[in-house]
Amino acid sequence: LGRLPRRVPPVPQSSLLADDRFRAFLVARVLAGAAQSALVYAFLLLVVDETASATFNSLFVICSILPAILFGLPAGVAVDEFPRRGMLIGLNLLRFAAVVLLILSPPSLVGIFAATLALWTIFQFYSPTENAALVGLVPRGRLSDGQALYNLAGTLAQLLGLVLLAPLMLKTVGAGALFAVCAAFCFVAAGLELLLPPLDEHVRRGANLGARSLRSTLAEGLAAVRTDPVTLRAMTADVLIGIGMSALVVIVPLYLRGVLDTPAENTVFVFAPASLGLVLGLRVAPRIGSALGEQRVAVGALLGFALCVGALGFVVDFRAFLNDGLGLPLDRAADLLRIPALTLVAMLISIPAGFCSAIVGVAARSIVLGRTPPGRRGQAVATVSLTQNVGALVPTLLAGIAADAFGVERVAVAIAVAIAVGGIAVQTVVRPLPVAAPMASSGH
């Protein structure tokens, strides 16, 4: 009898973190993201302290949206035309220079809005470059794992910038010292990005020959999305999450003051548990997406996020339900932790909200990048960002006006309903387009 061939065991895949260049990329993302988050948070608190108005909060958020509308598409084209390593380094050095100006000349209220516009303008070029660089550093078959680690680095950046850096330094050493640390972070991030490969394959392959107008670029991007229902659903989920987050940023300071009866500077403390959900979501997102399908997971998590946002409008009822309906010792737990009961409820709600937003981010962005040709990935990210920010412009402004007029709880419920309706609509209305059958060959 012949010998049966022995089954060769599969070769285990090494961790993506074993790659020195990928590690440098993630550390640079943490540092640059922490600087951006800390600066934006500091600016927001300065605006809240000086104005105490949700309308001014809306104007502040709009300052982060306008650069995306004006420069989103040019940024996407630039990402696909130039070497991405050079862009990452140059943009971080520009960010460093902008922060140095803040150190030399402390900004007034008008200066805060101007600095916000400058930082977000740089970010419009940096974010799609960073997203596109990720695909060049990670094997295609492991894009979902790479996206999860990339999002995890973003979460760590927010924790470092929002939870540790900005609150502690603003209370102890002041804004000037915070700006100095942020400048150092940007400079070190640029140095780490020197270790990356050129990331210029899209340039060498001539993927973008010929100049195109921004209108044609947008038309091509939207046409590609429209003819691909999978990408359209994923992009819509990503866009709706972004719109919801922009509107929430406007109302959260007033929510803390008016509903939770706590100062606005405690925003990070109250919603810090969301990071637990974010980290858990980033860890399990690739496995959940692989098991259930990334498209289905993205839409389901979007609806879960909407439910959490809506729950913020019913924290008083939710507290009564947990205490009286379920008999849970919520108030006693709050007393032991020395936290107001309503604040504890909001903290608990933020955990699944963070989890759902992480799931949507990984699943939706993996679909969009995975189904986009290499020479168009920067434009794909920019198209998503542009759509998200154009869509957020009016809701963000209305959220501030409505919060001043009708109260933040009602606005939170309205935001949740809008997200849920949008997610359900795109899932039920959009259907795959029929694929034309190939014509029979007539012979040679």
Secondary structure in CASP SS format (residue, H / E / C, confidence):
PFRMAT SS
TARGET T0000
AUTHOR 0000-0000-0000
METHOD secondary structure of the structure
MODEL  1
L C 1.00
G C 1.00
R C 1.00
L C 1.00
P C 1.00
R C 1.00
R C 1.00
V C 1.00
P C 1.00
P C 1.00
V C 1.00
P C 1.00
Q C 1.00
S C 1.00
S C 1.00
L H 1.00
L H 1.00
A H 1.00
D C 1.00
D H 1.00
R H 1.00
F H 1.00
R H 1.00
A H 1.00
F H 1.00
L H 1.00
V H 1.00
A H 1.00
R H 1.00
V H 1.00
L H 1.00
A H 1.00
G H 1.00
A H 1.00
A H 1.00
Q H 1.00
S H 1.00
A H 1.00
L H 1.00
V H 1.00
Y H 1.00
A H 1.00
F H 1.00
L H 1.00
L H 1.00
L H 1.00
V H 1.00
V H 1.00
D H 1.00
E H 1.00
T H 1.00
A C 1.00
S C 1.00
A H 1.00
T H 1.00
F H 1.00
N H 1.00
S H 1.00
L H 1.00
F H 1.00
V H 1.00
I H 1.00
C H 1.00
S H 1.00
I H 1.00
L H 1.00
P H 1.00
A H 1.00
I H 1.00
L H 1.00
F H 1.00
G H 1.00
L H 1.00
P H 1.00
A H 1.00
G H 1.00
V H 1.00
A H 1.00
V H 1.00
D H 1.00
E H 1.00
F C 1.00
P C 1.00
R H 1.00
R H 1.00
G H 1.00
M H 1.00
L H 1.00
I H 1.00
G H 1.00
L H 1.00
N H 1.00
L H 1.00
L H 1.00
R H 1.00
F H 1.00
A H 1.00
A H 1.00
V H 1.00
V H 1.00
L H 1.00
L H 1.00
I H 1.00
L H 1.00
S C 1.00
P C 1.00
P C 1.00
S C 1.00
L H 1.00
V H 1.00
G H 1.00
I H 1.00
F H 1.00
A H 1.00
A H 1.00
T H 1.00
L H 1.00
A H 1.00
L H 1.00
W H 1.00
T H 1.00
I H 1.00
F H 1.00
Q H 1.00
F H 1.00
Y H 1.00
S H 1.00
P H 1.00
T H 1.00
E H 1.00
N H 1.00
A H 1.00
A H 1.00
L H 1.00
V H 1.00
G H 1.00
L H 1.00
V C 1.00
P C 1.00
R H 1.00
G H 1.00
R H 1.00
L H 1.00
S H 1.00
D H 1.00
G H 1.00
Q H 1.00
A H 1.00
L H 1.00
Y H 1.00
N H 1.00
L H 1.00
A H 1.00
G H 1.00
T H 1.00
L H 1.00
A H 1.00
Q H 1.00
L H 1.00
L H 1.00
G H 1.00
L H 1.00
V H 1.00
L H 1.00
L H 1.00
A H 1.00
P H 1.00
L H 1.00
M H 1.00
L H 1.00
K H 1.00
T H 1.00
V C 1.00
G C 1.00
A H 1.00
G H 1.00
A H 1.00
L H 1.00
F H 1.00
A H 1.00
V H 1.00
C H 1.00
A H 1.00
A H 1.00
F H 1.00
C H 1.00
F H 1.00
V H 1.00
A H 1.00
A H 1.00
G H 1.00
L H 1.00
E H 1.00
L C 1.00
L C 1.00
L C 1.00
P C 1.00
P C 1.00
L C 1.00
D C 1.00
E H 1.00
H H 1.00
V H 1.00
R H 1.00
R C 1.00
G C 1.00
A C 1.00
N C 1.00
L C 1.00
G C 1.00
A C 1.00
R C 1.00
S C 1.00
L H 1.00
R H 1.00
S H 1.00
T H 1.00
L H 1.00
A H 1.00
E H 1.00
G H 1.00
L H 1.00
A H 1.00
A H 1.00
V H 1.00
R H 1.00
T C 1.00
D C 1.00
P H 1.00
V H 1.00
T H 1.00
L H 1.00
R H 1.00
A H 1.00
M H 1.00
T H 1.00
A H 1.00
D H 1.00
V H 1.00
L H 1.00
I H 1.00
G H 1.00
I H 1.00
G H 1.00
M H 1.00
S H 1.00
A H 1.00
L H 1.00
V H 1.00
V H 1.00
I H 1.00
V H 1.00
P H 1.00
L H 1.00
Y H 1.00
L H 1.00
R H 1.00
G H 1.00
V C 1.00
L C 1.00
D C 1.00
T C 1.00
P C 1.00
A H 1.00
E H 1.00
N H 1.00
T H 1.00
V H 1.00
F H 1.00
V H 1.00
F H 1.00
A C 1.00
P C 1.00
A H 1.00
S H 1.00
L H 1.00
G H 1.00
L H 1.00
V H 1.00
L H 1.00
G H 1.00
L H 1.00
R H 1.00
V H 1.00
A H 1.00
P H 1.00
R H 1.00
I H 1.00
G H 1.00
S H 1.00
A H 1.00
L H 1.00
G C 1.00
E H 1.00
Q H 1.00
R H 1.00
V H 1.00
A H 1.00
V H 1.00
G H 1.00
A H 1.00
L H 1.00
L H 1.00
G H 1.00
F H 1.00
A H 1.00
L H 1.00
C H 1.00
V H 1.00
G H 1.00
A H 1.00
L H 1.00
G H 1.00
F H 1.00
V H 1.00
V H 1.00
D H 1.00
F H 1.00
R H 1.00
A H 1.00
F H 1.00
L H 1.00
N H 1.00
D H 1.00
G H 1.00
L C 1.00
G C 1.00
L C 1.00
P C 1.00
L H 1.00
D H 1.00
R H 1.00
A H 1.00
A H 1.00
D H 1.00
L H 1.00
L H 1.00
R C 1.00
I C 1.00
P C 1.00
A H 1.00
L H 1.00
T H 1.00
L H 1.00
V H 1.00
A H 1.00
M H 1.00
L H 1.00
I H 1.00
S H 1.00
I H 1.00
P H 1.00
A H 1.00
G H 1.00
F H 1.00
C H 1.00
S H 1.00
A H 1.00
I H 1.00
V H 1.00
G H 1.00
V H 1.00
A H 1.00
A H 1.00
R H 1.00
S H 1.00
I H 1.00
V H 1.00
L H 1.00
G H 1.00
R C 1.00
T C 1.00
P C 1.00
P H 1.00
G H 1.00
R H 1.00
R H 1.00
G H 1.00
Q H 1.00
A H 1.00
V H 1.00
A H 1.00
T H 1.00
V H 1.00
S H 1.00
L H 1.00
T H 1.00
Q H 1.00
N H 1.00
V H 1.00
G H 1.00
A H 1.00
L H 1.00
V H 1.00
P H 1.00
T H 1.00
L H 1.00
L H 1.00
A H 1.00
G H 1.00
I H 1.00
A H 1.00
A H 1.00
D H 1.00
A H 1.00
F H 1.00
G C 1.00
V H 1.00
E H 1.00
R H 1.00
V H 1.00
A H 1.00
V H 1.00
A H 1.00
I H 1.00
A H 1.00
V H 1.00
A H 1.00
I H 1.00
A H 1.00
V H 1.00
G H 1.00
G H 1.00
I H 1.00
A H 1.00
V H 1.00
Q H 1.00
T H 1.00
V H 1.00
V C 1.00
R C 1.00
P C 1.00
L C 1.00
P C 1.00
V C 1.00
A C 1.00
A C 1.00
P C 1.00
M C 1.00
A C 1.00
S C 1.00
S C 1.00
G C 1.00
H C 1.00
END
